[in-house]
Amino acid sequence: MNVFITGGCGYVGSHCAKRLRQAGHRLRIYDNLSTGHRPAAPADEICVGDLADRAALRAELAAFRPDAVLHFAAFLQPAESVQFPLRYYRNNVVNTINLLEAMAELSICRLVFSSSCTVYGLPSKPAITEDMPTEPISPYGRTKRMMEQALADCGPAWGLGSACLRYFNAAGAALDGTLGEDHDPEIHLIPVVLQVAAGKRPHVAVFGTDYDTPDGTCIRDYIHVDDLAEAHLAALERLEPGRQMVLNLGTQRGHSVREVIEAARKVTRRDIPVVESPRRPGDAPAMYALADRAEQVLGWRAKVRNLEEVIASAWRWHSAHPDGYGS
Ligand SMILES: NC(=O)c1ccc[n+]([C@@H]2O[C@H](COP(=O)([O-])OP(=O)(O)OC[C@H]3O[C@@H](n4cnc5c(N)ncnc54)[C@H](O)[C@@H]3O)[C@@H](O)[C@H]2O)c1
């Protein structure tokens, strides 16, 4: 298939693009490089462009004539979205509408959309299924939920077939060492912990040690980015015009912040100083995915289920690329 990928120079998008390339799909990556990196994709696949530029976007789509679109491009920091909600509504909502309008005009009827477990807000229990209430508590989470709803409406209206993939915490780096995670500033726990191990930060802050969890710290589900890539490939192959799939992508188990730090100490054999800090507003105590639906619908299950393996893949990449893609 011809597959058009927005945000394909970013962390999750570049890993998914690599998997699709291996599977023989022809790719066009549309990315404004605001948080993405040129070396994360082959130069001849990249078109530097912004989703806000409707004319350029439409022209690229019309020229490439994709069979399907994978839409990763977005802003993704919940705390930042509280401070600057309109930036988030503009990039994640308005710009997604730009993409959908161009797709409708050109009769492109297949879309895989990066949604997020943030749509669940503060869930009533830690093990999360897709039919639990979606009550996001940040503008970021609301942009994702709004777009899921918009995609559902586009199904009957013009035949859009969509997959909304609700990732839990994307983690790790390509198992073959070719790609990794390079966000600036880095907010995700595993790379932050590894920056401490590498001596780039003095300590890791643990936000909240009095949660109702076995060791008092928050529990999250760390899904390896290569497993996410495999799920995107499977979803792409199963899109059906007019129908929407909504699927959790996670490992079916959670790890606490303290467990992540301990595993990182084992993997890196480095000291990782910790500073215990107050809770952050809006952090759910514990969340992990029940991903049975993804298994039934896609025949997919996370393969990398060992936290140390996830961390080791990230450590290998960060050790080989101490300045990220700038190395
Ligand atoms: N990383 C996670 O843990 C996680 C979890 C849940 C959901 N998600 C979702 O997955 C997607 C990818 O996340 P990521 O971690 O790879 O982020 P990322 O910042 O690494 O990648 C986003 C990419 O989109 C590009 N981009 C942003 N706005 C654009 C625009 N207006 N026009 C063109 N390109 C634009 C950026 O340059 C970047 O390459 C996002 O939609 C995010 O909300 C990520």
The ligand as an SDF file (V2000), in Angstrom:
LIG
                    3D

 44 48  0  0  0  0  0  0  0  0999 V2000
    4.8670    8.7060   23.4740 N   0  0  0  0  0  0  0  0  0  0  0  0
    3.8680    8.2000   24.1860 C   0  0  0  0  0  0  0  0  0  0  0  0
    4.0540    7.6070   25.2580 O   0  0  0  0  0  0  0  0  0  0  0  0
    2.4490    8.3260   23.6730 C   0  0  0  0  0  0  0  0  0  0  0  0
    1.4130    7.7480   24.4390 C   0  0  0  0  0  0  0  0  0  0  0  0
    0.1130    7.8640   23.9760 C   0  0  0  0  0  0  0  0  0  0  0  0
   -0.1620    8.4960   22.7700 C   0  0  0  0  0  0  0  0  0  0  0  0
    0.8620    9.0560   22.0700 N   0  0  0  0  0  0  0  0  0  0  0  0
    0.5450    9.7460   20.7980 C   0  0  0  0  0  0  0  0  0  0  0  0
    1.3900    9.2100   19.8000 O   0  0  0  0  0  0  0  0  0  0  0  0
    1.7060   10.2070   18.8300 C   0  0  0  0  0  0  0  0  0  0  0  0
    3.2110   10.2530   18.6370 C   0  0  0  0  0  0  0  0  0  0  0  0
    3.8510   10.5110   19.8830 O   0  0  0  0  0  0  0  0  0  0  0  0
    5.4390   10.6220   19.9630 P   0  0  0  0  0  0  0  0  0  0  0  0
    5.8620   10.2890   21.3440 O   0  0  0  0  0  0  0  0  0  0  0  0
    6.0210    9.8960   18.8190 O   0  0  0  0  0  0  0  0  0  0  0  0
    5.6240   12.1970   19.7570 O   0  0  0  0  0  0  0  0  0  0  0  0
    6.7740   12.9780   18.9640 P   0  0  0  0  0  0  0  0  0  0  0  0
    6.7060   14.3930   19.4520 O   0  0  0  0  0  0  0  0  0  0  0  0
    8.0590   12.2560   19.0730 O   0  0  0  0  0  0  0  0  0  0  0  0
    6.2630   12.9050   17.4600 O   0  0  0  0  0  0  0  0  0  0  0  0
    5.2940   13.7800   16.9140 C   0  0  0  0  0  0  0  0  0  0  0  0
    5.7320   14.1180   15.5020 C   0  0  0  0  0  0  0  0  0  0  0  0
    4.7400   14.9460   14.8960 O   0  0  0  0  0  0  0  0  0  0  0  0
    5.3710   16.0670   14.2740 C   0  0  0  0  0  0  0  0  0  0  0  0
    4.3790   17.1550   14.2660 N   0  0  0  0  0  0  0  0  0  0  0  0
    3.7700   17.7290   15.3340 C   0  0  0  0  0  0  0  0  0  0  0  0
    2.9030   18.6650   14.9320 N   0  0  0  0  0  0  0  0  0  0  0  0
    2.9440   18.6820   13.5760 C   0  0  0  0  0  0  0  0  0  0  0  0
    2.2780   19.4470   12.5740 C   0  0  0  0  0  0  0  0  0  0  0  0
    1.4160   20.4040   12.8860 N   0  0  0  0  0  0  0  0  0  0  0  0
    2.5480   19.1900   11.2790 N   0  0  0  0  0  0  0  0  0  0  0  0
    3.4540   18.2280   10.9260 C   0  0  0  0  0  0  0  0  0  0  0  0
    4.1160   17.4820   11.8390 N   0  0  0  0  0  0  0  0  0  0  0  0
    3.8690   17.7130   13.1470 C   0  0  0  0  0  0  0  0  0  0  0  0
    6.6090   16.3320   15.1070 C   0  0  0  0  0  0  0  0  0  0  0  0
    7.6320   17.0430   14.4480 O   0  0  0  0  0  0  0  0  0  0  0  0
    7.0490   14.9070   15.4610 C   0  0  0  0  0  0  0  0  0  0  0  0
    7.8890   14.3590   14.4790 O   0  0  0  0  0  0  0  0  0  0  0  0
    1.0890   11.5060   19.3470 C   0  0  0  0  0  0  0  0  0  0  0  0
   -0.1310   11.7050   18.6700 O   0  0  0  0  0  0  0  0  0  0  0  0
    0.8390   11.2290   20.8190 C   0  0  0  0  0  0  0  0  0  0  0  0
   -0.2460   11.9830   21.3090 O   0  0  0  0  0  0  0  0  0  0  0  0
    2.1690    8.9830   22.4820 C   0  0  0  0  0  0  0  0  0  0  0  0
  1  2  1  0
  2  3  2  0
  2  4  1  0
  4  5  1  0
  4 44  2  0
  5  6  2  0
  6  7  1  0
  7  8  2  0
  8  9  1  0
  8 44  1  0
  9 10  1  0
  9 42  1  0
 10 11  1  0
 11 12  1  0
 11 40  1  0
 12 13  1  0
 13 14  1  0
 14 15  2  0
 14 16  1  0
 14 17  1  0
 17 18  1  0
 18 19  2  0
 18 20  1  0
 18 21  1  0
 21 22  1  0
 22 23  1  0
 23 24  1  0
 23 38  1  0
 24 25  1  0
 25 26  1  0
 25 36  1  0
 26 27  1  0
 26 35  1  0
 27 28  2  0
 28 29  1  0
 29 30  1  0
 29 35  2  0
 30 31  1  0
 30 32  2  0
 32 33  1  0
 33 34  2  0
 34 35  1  0
 36 37  1  0
 36 38  1  0
 38 39  1  0
 40 41  1  0
 40 42  1  0
 42 43  1  0
M  CHG  2   8   1  16  -1
M  END
$$$$
